[in-house]
Amino acid sequence: MMAASRTALVCDGDLETAHRLASSMVVTTPHEFQYKPDTLLYTKDLDAAIELTLTGQLQFADDRLIQLLLANTLTALYQLRGTDDQAEVSRSRAAELAVDLEDEGAFALRQLALEAALRGDSERAVTLGKHGLETFPRDAYQEPVYKYRMLTTFVLAGADKVAWQAFQDWLKVALYTELQEIRYDPLLQPLRTDSRFEAAHAAALQRYER
């Protein structure tokens, strides 16, 4: 319920209240890391997002795949904050965790692709990302989320043509809430500067405004 309320506030542009609600949210499962860190990111509270992710590393210490997710998250957050030395430490940790995970399914492929993107290996990021999209089971709720995450990976990899195609594919299945949230995601700022973004985004929104 809290995640839904937080999403509604972001969609309405009330980032201050969304931040307050997210800050009071207690994260107890890996799944909830899809909600609270995103809100902190959209509201530009990088310090709180980093603190939460560091707590998660202790909380889910026995889950290697979640540890990879958290190491990737920290790398991206440190890069946004401009603390490159800390980003490098997290990037090295992610590289250690990424060994021998390619047969662990679509979620693992997404994290492996993200690790490669953050490490600057664009070709590997695109290869793993495309493989993840091919193998991900079709699901009306999870598919938009997975495609959004992979879109972010392609943008971070600097693979502009692949990212634009992924953006167009995502628009076909994107939920209304995600179409609103993409306006605030700092990781996707390079995509929003594309001159074609506004028209494509507005056309997708029209599906919900008829």
N, C-alpha and C positions, 0 to 999 in steps of 0.2 A: 504494500500500500504506500509506504514511504517513497519507494523508488518511483511509483507512478506519479505521486504528487510532485516529486522533484522534477520529473520529466515535464509535467504540465507547466511548472513555473519557468523552466528553461524555454519552453515553446512560447510562453507569453512574454518572454524577455525580462522577467523579474529575476535577474541573476542574484541579487542580494538575498532575497528570501530563499532561493534555491540553494545558495551557499550555506545559509544558516541551517536549513533542513538537512543538507548533506553532512554538515559538520557534526550534527547530533546523531547521525546514523551509525549504529554499531555493526561492524563487518564481522560476520562469523563464518562465512563460507566463501570459497574461491569465486563462486558465481556472483556474489555481491561486489566483487572488485570490478565488475562491468559498470557499476552504477556510481558509487561514491567517488572514485578517482576521476571519472569523466566530468562530473559536476565541478569538482575542485579545479580541473583543468579548464573547463569552459569559463569559470569565474576568475581565472588567472591566479589562483592561490597555489602556486607551485610548491611553496614550502610545506603546506599542509598535505598536498598530494605525495610529496616525497616522504614525509614522516609516516603517512599511512602505509606506503609501499614498503618502507623499512620494517614497520611493525608486521606486515604480512610475511616478510621473509622469516621471521621468528615463528609466526603463527602456523605456517604451512611448511615447516622445515623438512618434512618427510616426503613431500610430493615434488619430484624432480621437474615435472612439466610445469607446475605452478611456479616453482622457483625460476624457471626460464622465463615465464611470462613476467614475473616481478622484476627480474634483472633487465629484461627488455624495456619495461616501463620506466625503471630508474634511469636507464641510459637516455631515453627520449626526454624525460623530465630534466635531467641534468643538462642536456644539450639546450633545451629551451631556456634554462636559467643561466646558461653561459659558463657553467662550472665544468670545463672540459676535462680536468684531471679526475674528477669524480665520475664523469661519464665514461672515461677510459677504463676505470676500475670495474664498473658495472658491465661494460662491453666485454671485457676479458672474462668476467664471471659467466656471462651468457654464452660465450664461445665454448667454455668448458662444459656447460650443461647441455649444449646442443649436439654433442657427439652421440651418434647411433640412435637417433630418435625418428628417423625418416619413415619407419614402418609403423609408427604409433597412431596413424590416422590423421584426419583433416585438421584437428585442433593443433596437433604437434607441427604439422606442415606450416600452419599459419605462424606459429612462434619461430620456427626455423627460418622462414622467409623474412620475418621481421628482424631477427638477429642478423641475417646477412645484409639486409638493407641498412641497419644502423652501423654495421661494420664497413659499409661502403662497397660491398660486393653486389652491385646492381643485377648482374646477369644471373647469379645464383638466386637472388631474391625473387626475380621474375619467374625463373624456372620452377622454384618451389611453390610460389604463389599460384601460378597457373595450375600446377598439379593439385594443390589444395582445393581450388575452385572446381576442378574436374571430379574430385573424389568426395566432396562434401555432399551428404544426403540432402535431397530437396525437402525443405520444411518451411511452411508459410511464415513461421515466427522467427526461426533461427537463421534462415537464409539471408534476409536483409542485414542482420547483425554481422554475420560472417563476411558478407561481401563488403560491408562498410569497413571492417577491420582490414581486409585485404587491400581495399582501395587505399587506405592509409599507408599500408606497407609499400605499395607501388609509388606513392607520392614521396615517401621518405627515401626510397631507392633512387629517386630522380629519373624514373622511367616515365617520362611525360606522355608518350603515345599510349603506352600500356595503361597508365593511370587514367587517361581520358576515356579509353574504351571501358575500363572497369567502372568508372563513374557513370557512364551511359547505361551499362548493364545494371548497376545498382539502382539507378533511378526508376527502372521498370518495376522493381519490387519494394522500393523503400517505403517505410511507414511514415505517416504524417509527422510523428514526433522526431524521427531521424532527419527528415527534410528540414525541420526547424533547427535541430541541434547542429547540423553541419555548418551553420552560419557562425558558430562560436568556437569550433574546434581549431585551436592554433596549429595543430599538426597538418591541417589541410589548407592553411593559408596560401601555399603556392597554387593549389587548384582554384581557389577563389579569385586569384588574380588573372586567370585565363579569361580572355574577352568573351568566350562562349559560355562561361559559367552561369551568368545571371539568366540568360534566355532558357537554357536547358533546365535550370532549377525551377524557374517560374512555370514552365510547361508541366513539370512533374507535380507541382503544387496544385495545378488546376484540376487534377484528378479528384482532389478532395474538396474543391471549392465549388463544384457544380451543384 
